[in-house]
Amino acid sequence: MVEKKTSRYSPEFHERAVRLLDEHRSDYPSISAACREIGGKPGCSGDSLHDWWKQARRPGTRHCARSLLFRQNAASISTTLISLWLMNSLMPRPISSRP
C-alpha cells in the first residue's frame, strides 16, 4: 500500500513561492535556472518549486493560477459593465429617440 506523502509547506507557501518565481523569472535564462536560484530564498528545493510552478499552470487544478486570474478579471469586468450600464441608463436620451 502506498501512503500519501504530506507536504511540509502550506498551500499559501506554495502560492507565495510560485508568485516570487513568476515575478523574477525573466531575470534568468531558463525556468530551471530560476527555480534553482529562487527556490533557496523561501527555503525549498528548486525541484519542488518547479513542480509547484507546473502544477499552478495545469488547467483544472485547485491552485491553478490562470483560473484564479480569470475569475478576478471576470469579476472586475462584470463590475465595470454594470457601472457603465447604470451610467448609460441614467443619461438623458436624445430628443429624436424619445417615443
C-alpha positions as CSV (number, residue, x, y, z in Angstrom):
1,M,0.0,0.0,0.0
2,V,1.3,3.4,-1.0
3,E,0.9,6.1,1.6
4,K,0.1,9.7,0.5
5,K,3.1,12.0,1.1
6,T,2.2,15.1,3.2
7,S,3.8,18.4,2.3
8,R,5.9,20.3,4.8
9,Y,4.7,23.5,3.2
10,S,1.3,25.1,3.3
11,P,-0.7,25.9,0.2
12,E,-0.1,29.6,1.0
13,F,3.6,29.0,1.0
14,H,3.3,27.2,-2.4
15,E,1.4,30.2,-3.8
16,R,3.9,32.8,-2.5
17,A,6.9,30.8,-3.8
18,V,5.3,30.5,-7.3
19,R,4.4,34.2,-7.3
20,L,8.0,35.0,-6.4
21,L,9.2,32.8,-9.3
22,D,6.7,34.4,-11.7
23,E,7.9,37.9,-10.7
24,H,11.6,37.2,-11.2
25,R,11.6,34.5,-13.9
26,S,12.6,37.0,-16.6
27,D,15.9,37.7,-14.8
28,Y,17.1,34.1,-15.6
29,P,18.0,32.3,-18.8
30,S,15.6,29.4,-18.2
31,I,12.9,28.3,-15.8
32,S,15.2,25.6,-14.4
33,A,17.8,28.2,-13.5
34,A,15.2,30.4,-12.0
35,C,13.8,27.6,-9.9
36,R,17.3,26.6,-8.6
37,E,18.2,30.2,-7.6
38,I,14.8,31.3,-6.3
39,G,14.0,28.1,-4.6
40,G,16.6,28.7,-1.9
41,K,15.2,32.1,-0.9
42,P,11.9,30.9,0.6
43,G,13.7,27.7,1.8
44,C,12.6,25.0,-0.6
45,S,14.3,23.0,-3.3
46,G,14.4,24.1,-6.9
47,D,12.8,20.8,-7.9
48,S,9.8,21.4,-5.5
49,L,9.4,24.9,-6.8
50,H,9.5,23.7,-10.4
51,D,6.8,21.1,-9.6
52,W,4.6,23.7,-7.9
53,W,5.0,26.1,-10.8
54,K,4.0,23.4,-13.3
55,Q,1.0,22.4,-11.1
56,A,-0.1,26.0,-10.9
57,R,-0.2,26.2,-14.7
58,R,-2.2,23.0,-15.1
59,P,-5.8,23.8,-16.0
60,G,-8.5,22.4,-13.7
61,T,-6.3,22.1,-10.7
62,R,-7.3,23.6,-7.4
63,H,-4.4,26.1,-7.3
64,C,-4.5,26.9,-11.0
65,A,-3.2,30.5,-11.3
66,R,-4.8,31.0,-14.7
67,S,-8.2,30.2,-13.4
68,L,-7.7,32.5,-10.4
69,L,-6.7,35.4,-12.6
70,F,-9.6,34.6,-14.9
71,R,-12.1,34.7,-12.1
72,Q,-10.6,38.0,-10.8
73,N,-10.7,39.6,-14.2
74,A,-14.2,38.4,-14.9
75,A,-15.4,39.9,-11.6
76,S,-13.7,43.2,-12.5
77,I,-15.1,43.2,-16.0
78,S,-18.6,42.5,-14.8
79,T,-18.4,45.3,-12.2
80,T,-17.3,47.7,-14.9
81,L,-20.0,46.6,-17.3
82,I,-22.7,47.1,-14.6
83,S,-21.4,50.6,-13.7
84,L,-21.4,51.5,-17.5
85,W,-24.9,50.2,-17.9
86,L,-26.1,52.2,-14.9
87,M,-24.5,55.3,-16.2
88,N,-26.0,54.8,-19.6
89,S,-29.5,54.2,-18.2
90,L,-29.2,57.4,-16.2
91,M,-28.1,59.5,-19.1
92,P,-30.8,61.6,-20.8
93,R,-31.7,60.3,-24.3
94,P,-31.6,62.4,-27.4
95,I,-34.9,64.0,-28.3
96,S,-35.1,62.1,-31.6
97,S,-35.2,58.7,-29.9
98,R,-37.9,59.6,-27.3
99,P,-41.3,57.9,-28.0
